[in-house]
Structures are given as structure tokens and as C-alpha cells.
């Protein structure tokens, strides 16, 4: 992180509690110590019989702290699944712990969450029973192919400026790669902390800078809308086609195919940088063309650039990072 970014981060941190939703919250990186709410938050699947026949549903239960939850119910399944219908507005419900169980409330709707089960009923015909599921990225643990440059394998942090091992074999943030790259395919895995009382940009915030110019946002955006400043977004430029963010403390993946911007001999840009990005195996950007450097990124030039793993003061950690260069 250069001095201007450090200053920007320090200034943002000073005022965040007032303007950006940074709640004072204890970050939890150990699921065994995360508490009762953590065990209930997550993803659920089930089906219900409607007038049109049996219909699949997916629900995302987001812990908000102190026994409170936000529930987003999707038609057709969970985001990114076959059958998921992004054109149908999800049903959003609230829930809270009462008398030892979690009760769901809404207009003409009731339900409960307990023992890995979520049930929702309305005053018409909806009778939805769902079970908790734990999705895994299909590229989790993907091995570096022949010829790839391994930037982190859990043994040491030697490939990174200011890199260090955390929790024994994970990589910290606030670092940049020593090697610089032009065109490439990359794989990385990241884990977001559990911060139920935090919100917005204060909830598990980091970022991956490509060539130190273009930020792919890393944030606990589980259950949110999928904006350009949320997980998978290209900061200020592009929203992900689907919010593929998993719950906090679940390992997630980015797989990125990147082609650098092209410049003529006079240094004028003649073609923008382009990227296709998969988040947890789901294509969220398809050959997008960057509009220029994103906030905090270095100016665009023909020169190769580093990867930066941004520091926003949250314990977002990384593993299994490799890069395969291309022409």
C-alpha cells in the first residue's frame, strides 16, 4: 500500500463509523468460537407446491448480531444455481431469537429457523420447508498447472512485499506481489471474517488489484444485492452478473483470465484491459473492458504490474494463489 492509499485508508477509518457503516465489531475467524447465530446463518434449499406445481427455492440467512437475521428467499434456487431466476425479486424477511428459537416475521408470514431447518408459511398456500446446505466452489484447491508461477502455497510469503504467514499457513493482506505480470490466468482463494454487527464497507473488506490498477472487490456481501462496490464488483465500474458470495468463514475462489491494455508507440491506449472472472465457479464478468484504473489504482501504462491484496483493517486471509502467464 503506497502512502496515498495509506492516508486514504486512515482517513476513511477515522470517519467510517459515521458515514460508511463501519460498526465496532469483533472479527471472528474461528467458526468454533463464532456463537449460536453463526450456526444458523448460511444457505438453505427446499421446495414448495404452488398453483403452477412444485417450485424450488433457495434462502440466504444473514446474521446481523444479537440474535437478529435478514433472510432473502430466492425463486428457483440459490444465486448461480441452475434454475435461479434473477428476474424475480427475492422475498426479504426479518427474524429474531425469541424464547430460545428464531422466529421469522413478515406481512402475513411466519416461520422458524432451528436445527438446520427453515420453515416459512403464509396465509395462502405457501408452506416452505428448507434444509441448510454448504456449497463449495468447484475450483477450491485447484492445483497450479505446469508452467504456473506459485505466489502462495502456505509454506512462506516470500513472493510478497510485506507478506507474512497468519494462522500458520495463510497469507495476510496489505501486500503486493514482487513479480509483475501482463497477460495471465490466475487462481486465488480467500476467506472472509464473521462480523455480524458490521455493515457496508466495514464488513470483511479487502480487494484484489490486477496489475495494481483495477480492483476486484473482496467483501462480505453474502445476501446483498451485488453492487460494484460489493464482492465480485469492479470497483465503481461493473456489478457482478450475480452475487456469488458465500457466507463468511467459507473459503471462496476467484479465477480470472486477464488481457492487459494495449498502447501504441506514442503511449496512447488503443485497447482497454479485459477480464473474465469466475467467483466460486460462477461467471460473474464476461470479457469486461475496464474503463480505466479504479479508485486507488495506478495509472494505466504498457508496463507490467503487480497484484495487490488490499488492507482495510479486517482479517481477510488468502491461500493457494498461482498465475499462469500468457502472450
Buried (B, 14 or more C-beta within 10 A) or exposed (E): BEEEBEEBBEEBBEEBEEEBEBBEBEBBBEEEEBBEBBEBBBBBBBBBEEEEEEBBBBBBBBBBBEBBBBBBBBBBBBBBBEEBEBEEEBBEBEBEBEEEEBBBEBEEBBBBBEEEEBBBBBEEEBEBBBEBBEBBBEBBEBEBEEEBBEBBBBEEBEBBEEBEBBEEEBBBBBBBBEBEBBBBBBBBBBBBBBBBBBBBBBBBBBBBBBBBBBBBBBBBBBBBEBBBBBBBBBBEBBBBBBBBBBBBBBBBBBBBBBBBBEBEEEEEBEEBBBBBBBBBBBBBBEEBEBEBBBEBBBEBBEEBBBBBBBBBBBBBBBBBBBBBBEE
